[in-house]
Amino acid sequence: MQPAIWHEDARGVPRSLAYGDSYHGEAGALPQARHVFLKGSGLPGRWRGRAAFTIAETGFGLGHNFLAVWRAWLDDTQRSGRLHYLAFEAHPFAVADLRRAWRRLPDDHQGLARELADCWPDLLPGVHRLELQGGRVTLTLLFGDIRRLARQADARVDAFFLDGFAPRVNPDMWSPAVFGQLRRLAVAGATVATWCSAGQVRRDLRDAGFLVDKAPGVAGKREITTAVLRPGLGAASPDPARLRVAVVGGGLAGAGVAQALAGRGHAVEVWDPQCALDVDPALRRRGAAALVPALSPDDDTRSRLSRAGLARARARWLALDEAARPQACGALICAQSEAQAHVQRQALVRLGFPEGWVRWLDPGQAGLRAGVGVPWGGLWLPGALRVCPGELIAALLGLPGVTRRAAAVGGLVRAADGGWLLRDAEGREAGRADQVVVANAVQARTLLADQAPVERLPVLSGLTPLAGQVSLYPAGASDLPRCVLSGHGYCLPPRGGWGVVGSTYRPNADEAVADEAGRQEILAHVQGWVEARDIPWLGRGEAVGWAGWRAATRDHLPLIGAVPDQPGLWLACAYGSRGLSWSALAGDLIGAWLDGEPVPAERELVRRIGLR
């Protein structure tokens, strides 16, 4: 990523030094937005009476077009139920520069600008979903080269705003290849509006499938370009409706899906026999886990997805009530040797991520951050979370719109009306749903056997159960370590008087048990890369063990997506040891697919976790 650098010309107009062009014309940013893009797209009229309306912009810049649209949408009493805005940006501004630019906005835009600034993402490559106006407005930002990201976007777009720098200085943004991808995203009747009146741009839009026209310009500019998709082209516009959704499985996978779908207005029923257990809150509060994104020198699939997973978890969970709210304590990915420390430092140079998201700490700095000795230093990720899974799951399954069903689902049968029948172990009808999300880990293979046998869905053949355990020690009043320590195992900050270390992996176990051998294995792991004597509770006192099962695939990526040839049937499982990383992300992926929203992940990443 190469962020934009703030620069103004003598008139106070923001300019790009890299492209030698202004961020808006002489009319001013908001007047240009209203005349060229809102009026040129037939807005607000076209979104009236719609459940949702989606706009895509090439070149987010300083965000004036988005703020103008958001303001117009709020001012329209007949506005659509939801507004989705997708924007590409190769050189995003830091939030401090955006705040400086937005100080000049009129008073009725200031509150919107503050809300946007407060959730502006780190300048990392990829897709970032921002939820505004209580979730009724979404902004999906794609940071990176539009030539690649236009192929990675997944949305159904009603109106396109073409607002990159001029074709003479930024031809890639106005290329036939990009226009072809916009055509792929377009719904029937989709429109295009742009200040650019270059003949080649008009010809290329025409070749991409649009009927091109001209309209009067603004502030001395003679004309602008408008276009509409040719009749007979384009996908159907999404028409999201309130659905009955059954989620099979009440763990992290099912809870993340339940939250995302209930928040979109769907009626969610979570089926799990464990819902019948009246768990002692004191026991529920003991457990702890960490959400630490993976980081690889080549920014591989798991790294990119886990980065998105952390962002979605923070957006979804940091507003929960205190008992369930994760602790944003940060994490140190501790080097395991001097050689690995060298590799970590090299990786940071190669990736070029902002220091506010990840940076290297030498042993002295790491020790000050953690409060304990870290012999070789490590990578500091301030956004990482310490989570109490029991409290989190209970909170998510207790949200409005979520109903718990304390029963097992023994089978799924296609209903005559196109929905699904849920049957119990004896084959009796237990419930009905329009959509079903199977989120019950390794048991998913059995439940899907009739609809998606392994020979038709071979990815399920690699679904493997892994036993594992963690150890909990009474920590007294200790607050050490002060952040998550991650390495060969992990050590978490104490919560509620208990410290947690983990974990073991037993791929061929007959049962999941917490035993002394596992406790010693965990201690040996952790003591190899942290000064254990600095943690007063580690390995001392009577440990409490917890054991359970994970389901994992051969490549350690989750399985999230629609079951092929089974409309209304979805899978969210194989989270392995990264249940927290995939939980909220999977919910928002399935929610976006159901409701026809812009998808908060790149298409190539979605393909790698899909079921085909």
Secondary structure, 3 states (H helix, E strand, C coil): CCCCCCCECCCCCEEECCCCEECCCCCCHHHHHHHHHHHHHCCCHHHCCCCEEEEEEECCCCCHHHHHHHHHHHHCCCCCCEEEEEEEECCCCCHHHHHHHHCCCCHHHHHHHHHHHHCCCCCCCEEEEEEEHHHCEEEEEEECCHHHHHHHCCCCEEEEEECCCCCCCCHHHHCHHHHHHHHHHEEEEEEEEECCCCHHHHHHHHHCCEEEEEEECCCCCCEEEEEEECCCCCECCCCCCCCEEEEECCCHHHHHHHHHHHHCCCEEEEECHHHHCCCCHHHHCCCCEEECCCCCCCCCHHHHHHHHHHHHHHHHHCCCCCCCCCECCCEEEECCCHHHHHHHHHHHHHHCCCCCCCEEECHHHHHHHHCCCCCCCEEEECCCEEECHHHHHHHHHCCCCEEEECCCCCEEEECCCCCEEEECCCCCEEEEECEEEECCHHHHHHHCCCCCCCCCCHHHHHCEEEEEEEEEEECCCCCCCCCEEECCCEEEEEECCEEEEECCCECCCCCCCCCHHHHHHHHHHHHCCCCHHHCCCCCCCCCEEEEEEEEECCCCCCEEEECCCCCCEEEEECCCCCHHHHHHHHHHHHHHHHHCCCCCCCHHHHHHHCCC
